[in-house]
Structure formats: structure tokens, C-alpha cells
């Protein structure tokens, strides 16, 4: 399929406006806002009505077993191996065929995300930074989204941690709703990531008052004050 045909197909699937927006953000400019979230490791998760899922097995990710990602996350195998080699704590969930269908990571030291955002996320003593959580489509909306986090929290609590921190993209509504469902609280901090011409990234942090997520809890609730 030629370039023009691919463009026409993308426009047909996503519409001209979304296609142009994607092109602009990839090759000209984008601005992401990452809200800092936190939670203690003891409070129970609020009740939920997520669906059940097929049996999975929890396994700690190591440099030796990263090949389990080959089937569903083929482009992440070496990244998984690299993160394990750096000493981060990673959990993967294997299906009955032994293939990884979900994973999640934790870091107790400042985490430099060279694979995606490009910035460094500082971690204080007693905290751990949770990152990289992902699962295959059949498990979307399932109890595994809760189980994977709780199991990681339990593991990190045994390592001496008392708080989990992470960031959530303001353009990812499902992820923000998941954080609310899991009982996270906003820290009032925003990491801004700017991308220029598909090559350079700039970063800055701002603070805000109130809640940026309250509108997702109850329709009509006022948003927080703008960041500065």
C-alpha cells in the first residue's frame, strides 16, 4: 500500500481532524500533562464491578524470562530485559500457554524514562514509582487491572515501602478513571512534556490547587484552578 493510500485509509478510519492532529503532534508539536498521583499501600481498594478473566500466573520479570513477551509484546522484549537488569521490580502475568498478557513495574530510585516520556521521575525514601502497566485487549476492563496493582503494592510493602506514586496523562480518560477507582489521590503537581518536530523534548513542573479529576467523579463538579 502506497503512502497516499495509507493516508486515505487513515482518514477514512479516524477522520480528517484526528488524522491531522496525530500528524501535527508527531512531527510538529505536542504538549502532554502528567498528573502526579499517590496512594498508601494499606487502605483497601474500593468495591468494583470489573469482569472476571481467564486464568493467569504471576511471575517476576527477569533477564532470563523476558522472552515470554515475544508473542503479544514483541517490540518490548529487550526493554523488559533492560528494566530487569537495572534492578527494577517487574511483575508479568502469563496465560496458560506461558505468554505474558500483562505487566507492571516499580522503581524505588529516581526513574529516568528513556523509553517513552524522556524525563526523570524523582522518588523519595519510602516511596516507589509505579510505571509501565499494560495488558492485552482481552483483559481490558477485567479484575486483572486491580489484581496487578495490589500484588505489586504487597511486594513493595514487603520491601519497606509505604506509598506508591505515579503519573497519569490528562488525555487518557480511562487511566484517570482507573486511578480514581483504585483510591489514588492527586498531589497537585503536573509534569509537562513538550515535543518539538519529532526530535526534541522539553520538561517543566507546575502545581495546582483543588482537583483535576473531580469532574470524573460527579458531573458538574468544578475543575481545579489552572496550572501556572
N, C-alpha and C positions, 0 to 999 in steps of 0.2 A: 504494500500500500504506500503510495507516494505521500509527500509532505502535505500537499493540498488536500488529498483525500482524507488524511488523518485529521487535519484541521476541520474539514467539513463534518466528519463523523463526531468529533468532539463537540462542535457547535450543536449538532443535532441532538446529542445526548444531554448536554449541560446547558445549552442556550448560549447566545452570543455574549450576554452580560457576564455570566460566570466564567466563560472561556477567556474573555478579555481580562477579567480580574485575576485569574490564575496566571495568565501570561505576564501581566504587569508586576505581580508580586514576585514571580520567579526571576524576571530579567531586569526589572527597573527598581522597585522599592516595595518593602513590606515593613509593617510595624506590628509586632506581637506584644501583648501584655500578659505577663505571667504572674498570677496572684499567689503569694506565699500563704500556705495553709499549715495548720498544726493540729496535733491531737495527742492526748495521753494514751498510754498503752494498756490501761486498766479498765476504763469505762466500757460497758457493753455496747455493742452495735445496736442501733435502733431496729425494731422489727421491720421486716421487709417481705415482699411477696414475689421474689425472684423465682424463676423456673428452675427445676432440677436439671441435672446434666448427666451425660454418660460418665461411667467410672474413670477416674484419673488417679495417678500416683504422684505424690510429691517427692522430688529428688533435688538435692543441692547441686547447683551447676558447678562443674569443674572444667579444667582444661582438657581432661580426658574424655568427658561425656558430651561435649558441646556439639558433636555430630548429630545428636538427637534432634537438632533444629533444622536439619537439612531438608526435610520434606515440606514443612509449612513456613519456615523462616529461612530459606536457603541463603538469602543475602545477609543474614545476621550471624552465621556460624562463627566467623573469625572475630566478630565483635564480642560475642558471648565468651569466646575463649580468652580474648584480651581482658575483658572485665574480670573474669575469674582469676587470671594471672595477676591482676593488680590488687587482689585481695578483697574485693567487694563480695558481699553475701548475695547470692542469687538462688532463687527457687524456680524450678520449672516443673510443669505438670505434664506427665506422659499419658497418652491414651493406651489402649490395650495392645496396640501394635508397637509401643515403645517410642512413638514420635512425640516431640514436645508440641503441645497445643496452647500453652500459656506460660508466661514467665513474669518475674518481678524482681527488682534489685534493691539493695540497701547499701549505703556508704556511711561510715562513721567518721570519715575525714572529708575535708573540703573536696567537692566533686567537680572536676573540670569536664564538662560535657563537650568533648571534641567531635562527637558523632552526629549531633543534631543542632542544639542551640548555639554552641560555641562559647558559652560563658562558664564562669565558675560559680558554683552554689556553695556558700560557706556553711559549715556545720559546727555547732557549738558542742562542748562536752556534755554528754548525757543524751544527746540527740542522735538521730540518724536520718539521712536524706533518702527518701523513697523515690525511685525513678524506674523508667523503662517498663512499666506494667503494660502487658498486651496479651491478647488471646485471639484465637482463630474465630471466624464468624459463627460457627455452630454454637459457641459458648457465650456469645453476646447476650446480655440480659439474664444470665444464669447466676446461680449461687456461687459459682467459682470466683466471680468478681469480689465477693465478700471473703470467701474462704482464703483466697490467695493473700489478701492483705492481713487478715487476722493471724494466719500461720507465720507470716513474716514478722509481725509485731511480737508474737510469742518468742520467736527465735531471737530477735534483737533485745527483748527484755531480759532473756537469759544471759545476754552478753553485757548487761549493765545499763542499757538504755532505758529512759523513762518517757521519751517523747519522739514522735515521728513528725518530720516536716517534709513538705514537698511543694511543687508549684503546679498550677492548673492554668491552661490557656483560656482567656476570656472568650475566644471564638469557638471553644469546644463545649457546647452546652451539655451534652451527655456526661462529660467528665466532671463538670461543675455540679451537676445533679448527683453524681456518684459520691462526690466529696460530702455533700450535704447528707446523703443517706448514710454515710459511714461515720457521721458525727464530727467532722473536721470543723475547725474554727479559723476565721481569717486573721492574719497577723497585721493587716493594714499596710502591707508592703507590696510593691509591684516591681518586678524586674522587666524592663523594657528591652526588647531585642529589635534592632533595626537592620534591615538588609538592603544593600545598595548594589544594583547592577549584577546580581547573582555572584558577587565576588567578596564583598566586604560586609562585616557585621560590626555594629556598634551597640554598646550596652549602657544603661543607667538605671538607677533605682529611685523610686519615689514612694511617698507614703500617702495614705488617705484615711479619712475618718468615716465611721459608720460601716455599712456592709455593701459590698458589690454583688452579693449573692442573694440578698433578701428577696429580690423580685422573683426568684425561682422558688421560694418557699410559699409566698402568698401573692397572688396577682394584685397589683396596685400598690405594693409596698415601695416607698421611695428608695431610689438608689443612693449610694454614698456620695459624699462630696467629690468633685473632680480631683484627680491627682495633680500634683504640682512638681 
